[in-house]
Amino acid sequence: MNPDLLRGNLDLILLTLLEPQPLYGFAIIQAARHRTGGYFDFKEGSLYPALHRLEAEGLLAAQDGELGRNGKPRKYYAITDQGRQTLQQKRQEFAAFTGAVQQLGGSS
């Protein structure tokens, strides 16, 4: 996968993963792998800064959950109302973009 494509769509991907329910970091990584057949394989070093940024922007809210293996509470990330609005906007932008790219091909 082209890392530039991931960077440009990371917010859309993370908000989509968190739309159905709050998840903690490792569960987000697993869900992304599972739901895309391994296409998205996030590394913790890129995931957590993105989650913290989305939280600072008010698109996600963090909450402590059950204890992890290390005995510390897992931090769950939930999409906020503002995050849902942003997700809808990003989906529309992505659909328009991919539609325009598809229109470029196939015409001879």
N, CA, C and O of each residue as an XYZ file, in Angstrom:
432
protein
N       0.836     -1.182      0.000
C       0.000      0.000      0.000
C       0.880      1.244      0.000
O       1.909      1.296      0.673
N       0.468      2.214     -0.744
C       1.178      3.482     -0.815
C       0.955      4.256      0.494
O      -0.188      4.564      0.833
N       2.029      4.573      1.231
C       1.848      5.266      2.511
C       1.217      6.649      2.358
O       0.565      7.129      3.285
N       1.397      7.294      1.214
C       0.775      8.604      1.002
C      -0.751      8.485      0.963
O      -1.458      9.368      1.448
N      -1.255      7.390      0.383
C      -2.703      7.173      0.362
C      -3.237      6.992      1.775
O      -4.301      7.510      2.115
N      -2.499      6.258      2.594
C      -2.912      6.046      3.981
C      -2.927      7.370      4.735
O      -3.902      7.687      5.416
N      -1.859      8.137      4.615
C      -1.777      9.417      5.328
C      -2.922     10.338      4.938
O      -3.509     10.999      5.795
N      -3.239     10.386      3.666
C      -4.284     11.286      3.193
C      -5.689     10.861      3.588
O      -6.623     11.659      3.513
N      -5.846      9.617      4.006
C      -7.177      9.107      4.333
C      -7.269      8.528      5.742
O      -8.248      7.862      6.076
N      -6.269      8.776      6.555
C      -6.219      8.172      7.885
C      -7.406      8.580      8.756
O      -7.977      7.742      9.453
N      -7.778      9.854      8.721
C      -8.908     10.295      9.545
C     -10.178      9.568      9.123
O     -10.935      9.102      9.975
N     -10.417      9.465      7.833
C     -11.591      8.765      7.312
C     -11.593      7.311      7.787
O     -12.624      6.797      8.221
N     -10.452      6.661      7.704
C     -10.343      5.250      8.091
C     -10.609      5.072      9.582
O     -11.395      4.209      9.973
N      -9.962      5.882     10.415
C     -10.117      5.736     11.866
C     -11.531      6.070     12.315
O     -12.101      5.354     13.139
N     -12.103      7.138     11.793
C     -13.470      7.488     12.168
C     -14.450      6.396     11.743
O     -15.401      6.095     12.465
N     -14.217      5.805     10.574
C     -15.076      4.711     10.108
C     -14.965      3.504     11.027
O     -15.976      2.887     11.363
N     -13.751      3.163     11.436
C     -13.563      2.023     12.338
C     -14.242      2.234     13.689
O     -14.720      1.282     14.306
N     -14.283      3.479     14.140
C     -14.838      3.779     15.458
C     -16.316      4.146     15.408
O     -16.934      4.362     16.451
N     -16.883      4.218     14.220
C     -18.295      4.595     14.098
C     -19.224      3.623     14.840
O     -20.113      4.078     15.559
N     -19.049      2.294     14.690
C     -20.009      1.398     15.342
C     -19.871      1.328     16.857
O     -20.868      1.167     17.561
N     -18.637      1.450     17.369
C     -18.431      1.307     18.812
C     -17.047      1.795     19.189
O     -16.140      1.805     18.357
N     -16.878      2.206     20.459
C     -15.548      2.601     20.927
C     -14.607      1.391     20.936
O     -15.024      0.266     21.214
N     -13.345      1.641     20.631
C     -12.313      0.605     20.640
C     -11.043      1.168     21.257
O     -10.821      2.378     21.245
N     -10.213      0.287     21.795
C      -8.892      0.692     22.279
C      -7.877      0.444     21.166
O      -8.188     -0.214     20.173
N      -6.679      0.964     21.332
C      -5.683      0.965     20.273
C      -5.452     -0.356     19.569
O      -5.572     -0.432     18.346
N      -5.122     -1.403     20.320
C      -4.820     -2.685     19.683
C      -6.051     -3.248     18.981
O      -5.935     -3.879     17.930
N      -7.236     -3.023     19.563
C      -8.472     -3.484     18.927
C      -8.716     -2.750     17.606
O      -9.268     -3.331     16.672
N      -8.313     -1.486     17.520
C      -8.418     -0.732     16.264
C      -7.512     -1.368     15.210
O      -7.921     -1.554     14.064
N      -6.291     -1.697     15.600
C      -5.342     -2.344     14.684
C      -5.914     -3.665     14.188
O      -5.867     -3.956     12.993
N      -6.451     -4.460     15.102
C      -7.021     -5.756     14.719
C      -8.233     -5.591     13.806
O      -8.368     -6.317     12.821
N      -9.107     -4.651     14.121
C     -10.304     -4.430     13.303
C      -9.926     -3.987     11.897
O     -10.522     -4.437     10.918
N      -8.943     -3.112     11.795
C      -8.510     -2.640     10.476
C      -7.959     -3.803      9.653
O      -8.288     -3.943      8.475
N      -7.126     -4.633     10.270
C      -6.573     -5.798      9.573
C      -7.681     -6.745      9.129
O      -7.734     -7.163      7.972
N      -8.558     -7.072     10.060
C      -9.613     -8.051      9.797
C     -10.582     -7.561      8.723
O     -10.905     -8.294      7.789
N     -11.043     -6.321      8.863
C     -12.070     -5.810      7.953
C     -11.538     -5.514      6.561
O     -12.322     -5.346      5.627
N     -10.212     -5.445      6.402
C      -9.634     -5.166      5.074
C      -8.785     -6.321      4.565
O      -8.033     -6.149      3.606
N      -8.886     -7.487      5.181
C      -8.091     -8.626      4.746
C      -6.596     -8.372      4.839
O      -5.821     -8.899      4.041
N      -6.192     -7.565      5.810
C      -4.771     -7.277      6.026
C      -4.239     -6.088      5.248
O      -3.064     -5.746      5.383
N      -5.073     -5.448      4.436
C      -4.604     -4.306      3.640
C      -4.133     -3.172      4.537
O      -3.080     -2.580      4.299
N      -4.924     -2.867      5.580
C      -4.512     -1.849      6.541
C      -3.876     -2.554      7.722
O      -4.532     -3.329      8.419
N      -2.609     -2.289      7.943
C      -1.858     -2.888      9.038
C      -1.156     -1.763      9.785
O       0.027     -1.497      9.572
N      -1.905     -1.111     10.659
C      -1.380      0.043     11.375
C      -0.283     -0.354     12.344
O      -0.299     -1.444     12.916
N       0.652      0.534     12.513
C       1.685      0.399     13.530
C       1.340      1.357     14.663
O       0.806      2.442     14.429
N       1.644      0.954     15.881
C       1.319      1.792     17.033
C       1.934      3.179     16.923
O       1.340      4.158     17.374
N       3.116      3.271     16.330
C       3.807      4.550     16.213
C       3.091      5.558     15.336
O       3.301      6.761     15.486
N       2.249      5.092     14.423
C       1.471      6.025     13.606
C       0.023      6.131     14.089
O      -0.629      7.154     13.880
N      -0.479      5.074     14.734
C      -1.869      5.069     15.176
C      -2.109      6.036     16.330
O      -3.006      6.877     16.257
N      -1.325      5.925     17.383
C      -1.608      6.722     18.580
C      -1.476      8.228     18.361
O      -2.309      8.976     18.873
N      -0.477      8.705     17.632
C      -0.463     10.152     17.361
C      -1.710     10.616     16.608
O      -2.216     11.709     16.862
N      -2.206      9.789     15.680
C      -3.423     10.150     14.940
C      -4.628     10.167     15.877
O      -5.456     11.074     15.796
N      -4.738      9.178     16.764
C      -5.848      9.156     17.715
C      -5.807     10.363     18.639
O      -6.841     10.972     18.913
N      -4.623     10.711     19.117
C      -4.484     11.870     20.011
C      -4.836     13.161     19.275
O      -5.452     14.055     19.855
N      -4.453     13.264     18.015
C      -4.772     14.453     17.217
C      -6.281     14.568     17.014
O      -6.848     15.650     17.166
N      -6.934     13.449     16.668
C      -8.383     13.467     16.474
C      -9.109     13.791     17.783
O     -10.153     14.443     17.776
N      -8.557     13.339     18.885
C      -9.137     13.675     20.188
C      -8.986     15.174     20.455
O      -9.934     15.821     20.900
N      -7.809     15.724     20.189
C      -7.570     17.155     20.407
C      -8.472     18.013     19.518
O      -8.833     19.129     19.891
N      -8.834     17.495     18.346
C      -9.715     18.219     17.426
C     -11.188     18.054     17.790
O     -12.053     18.647     17.146
N     -11.478     17.265     18.804
C     -12.846     17.067     19.248
C     -13.622     16.034     18.445
O     -14.842     15.938     18.580
N     -12.933     15.255     17.608
C     -13.592     14.254     16.780
C     -13.720     12.914     17.487
O     -14.571     12.097     17.138
N     -12.865     12.692     18.486
C     -12.898     11.491     19.312
C     -12.880     11.905     20.771
O     -12.369     12.969     21.123
N     -13.442     11.054     21.614
C     -13.355     11.231     23.062
C     -12.763      9.952     23.636
O     -13.187      8.850     23.287
N     -11.785     10.102     24.513
C     -11.132      8.947     25.133
C     -11.752      8.687     26.496
O     -12.111      9.613     27.222
N     -11.871      7.408     26.827
C     -12.401      7.016     28.131
C     -11.685      5.752     28.577
O     -11.345      4.895     27.761
N     -11.460      5.646     29.876
C     -10.815      4.441     30.404
C     -11.803      3.293     30.406
O     -12.990      3.467     30.683
N     -11.279      2.094     30.084
C     -12.091      0.884     30.080
C     -11.477     -0.166     30.974
O     -10.810      0.153     31.959
N     -11.706     -1.437     30.625
C     -11.202     -2.535     31.457
C      -9.678     -2.528     31.497
O      -9.015     -1.885     30.682
N      -9.153     -3.249     32.452
C      -7.706     -3.312     32.614
C      -7.097     -4.189     31.529
O      -7.634     -5.237     31.169
N      -5.966     -3.730     31.022
C      -5.214     -4.516     30.062
C      -4.313     -5.502     30.775
O      -4.345     -5.624     32.000
N      -3.509     -6.206     29.992
C      -2.589     -7.201     30.588
C      -1.580     -6.572     31.532
O      -1.092     -7.226     32.453
N      -1.267     -5.297     31.303
C      -0.284     -4.613     32.149
C      -0.899     -4.068     33.434
O      -0.204     -3.453     34.243
N      -2.202     -4.291     33.625
C      -2.864     -3.832     34.840
C      -3.360     -2.407     34.772
O      -3.999     -1.932     35.712
N      -3.084     -1.715     33.686
C      -3.554     -0.338     33.521
C      -4.845     -0.353     32.700
O      -5.052     -1.240     31.873
N      -5.713      0.641     32.939
C      -6.946      0.672     32.157
C      -6.653      0.955     30.680
O      -5.809      1.784     30.341
N      -7.371      0.246     29.823
C      -7.262      0.499     28.389
C      -8.004      1.787     28.076
O      -9.061      2.060     28.646
N      -7.448      2.576     27.169
C      -8.096      3.806     26.755
C      -8.926      3.509     25.512
O      -8.391      3.118     24.474
N     -10.216      3.696     25.627
C     -11.132      3.489     24.511
C     -11.393      4.827     23.830
O     -11.520      5.861     24.485
N     -11.471      4.787     22.521
C     -11.739      5.988     21.731
C     -13.120      5.857     21.113
O     -13.431      4.866     20.453
N     -13.948      6.877     21.339
C     -15.316      6.898     20.822
C     -15.473      8.113     19.913
O     -14.934      9.183     20.192
N     -16.212      7.936     18.833
C     -16.466      9.045     17.918
C     -17.477      9.996     18.574
O     -18.444      9.549     19.191
N     -17.251     11.287     18.440
C     -18.149     12.300     18.987
C     -19.161     12.712     17.912
O     -19.061     12.289     16.760
N     -20.125     13.533     18.298
C     -21.080     14.048     17.311
C     -20.349     14.842     16.232
O     -20.664     14.727     15.047
N     -19.377     15.645     16.645
C     -18.574     16.399     15.677
C     -17.799     15.437     14.776
O     -17.642     15.690     13.581
N     -17.318     14.340     15.346
C     -16.614     13.327     14.567
C     -17.520     12.678     13.537
O     -17.088     12.401     12.418
N     -18.770     12.434     13.901
C     -19.734     11.845     12.953
C     -20.015     12.800     11.792
O     -20.124     12.371     10.643
N     -20.130     14.083     12.091
C     -20.338     15.075     11.036
C     -19.120     15.128     10.106
O     -19.259     15.192      8.884
N     -17.944     15.101     10.700
C     -16.713     15.126      9.909
C     -16.607     13.861      9.062
O     -16.197     13.921      7.903
N     -16.973     12.721      9.634
C     -16.935     11.463      8.888
C     -17.853     11.536      7.671
O     -17.467     11.114      6.581
N     -19.043     12.060      7.842
C     -19.975     12.184      6.717
C     -19.376     13.076      5.622
O     -19.466     12.761      4.436
N     -18.773     14.176      6.032
C     -18.143     15.087      5.069
C     -16.981     14.410      4.354
O     -16.841     14.539      3.137
N     -16.152     13.695      5.094
C     -14.994     13.022      4.491
C     -15.438     11.914      3.540
O     -14.800     11.698      2.509
N     -16.505     11.217      3.863
C     -17.032     10.192      2.954
C     -17.498     10.824      1.646
O     -17.247     10.283      0.569
N     -18.171     11.959      1.737
C     -18.638     12.645      0.536
C     -17.454     13.113     -0.315
O     -17.466     12.971     -1.538
N     -16.443     13.667      0.338
C     -15.250     14.122     -0.375
C     -14.547     12.949     -1.057
O     -14.115     13.058     -2.204
N     -14.435     11.830     -0.344
C     -13.758     10.658     -0.897
C     -14.543     10.092     -2.077
O     -13.949      9.699     -3.081
N     -15.861     10.047     -1.968
C     -16.692      9.546     -3.064
C     -16.556     10.442     -4.292
O     -16.472      9.944     -5.415
N     -16.533     11.748     -4.092
C     -16.369     12.673     -5.218
C     -14.988     12.490     -5.852
O     -14.857     12.489     -7.076
N     -13.970     12.337     -5.021
C     -12.608     12.157     -5.521
C     -12.477     10.867     -6.326
O     -11.967     10.880     -7.447
N     -12.936      9.753     -5.756
C     -12.804      8.484     -6.465
C     -13.652      8.473     -7.731
O     -13.259      7.880     -8.736
N     -14.800      9.116     -7.690
C     -15.630      9.222     -8.891
C     -14.920      9.990     -9.996
O     -14.974      9.599    -11.162
N     -14.259     11.077     -9.633
C     -13.521     11.873    -10.621
C     -12.338     11.088    -11.186
O     -12.060     11.170    -12.383
N     -11.641     10.329    -10.340
C     -10.524      9.501    -10.825
C     -11.028      8.445    -11.799
O     -10.402      8.189    -12.828
N     -12.162      7.834    -11.470
C     -12.729      6.807    -12.363
C     -13.132      7.412    -13.707
O     -13.021      6.750    -14.739
N     -13.589      8.637    -13.705
C     -13.969      9.291    -14.954
C     -12.771      9.562    -15.846
O     -12.922      9.701    -17.060
N     -11.588      9.640    -15.265
C     -10.375      9.881    -16.047
C     -10.001      8.683    -16.895
O      -9.477      8.838    -17.998
N     -10.267      7.489    -16.389
C      -9.841      6.268    -17.070
C     -10.890      5.768    -18.034
O     -12.068      6.113    -17.945
N     -10.430      4.944    -18.957
C     -11.344      4.256    -19.850
C     -11.842      5.026    -21.047
O     -12.529      4.456    -21.894
N     -11.522      6.304    -21.149
C     -11.986      7.052    -22.334
C     -10.852      7.165    -23.339
O      -9.805      7.744    -23.053
N     -11.076      6.606    -24.514
C     -10.045      6.660    -25.551
C     -10.547      7.412    -26.743
O      -9.822      7.566    -27.726
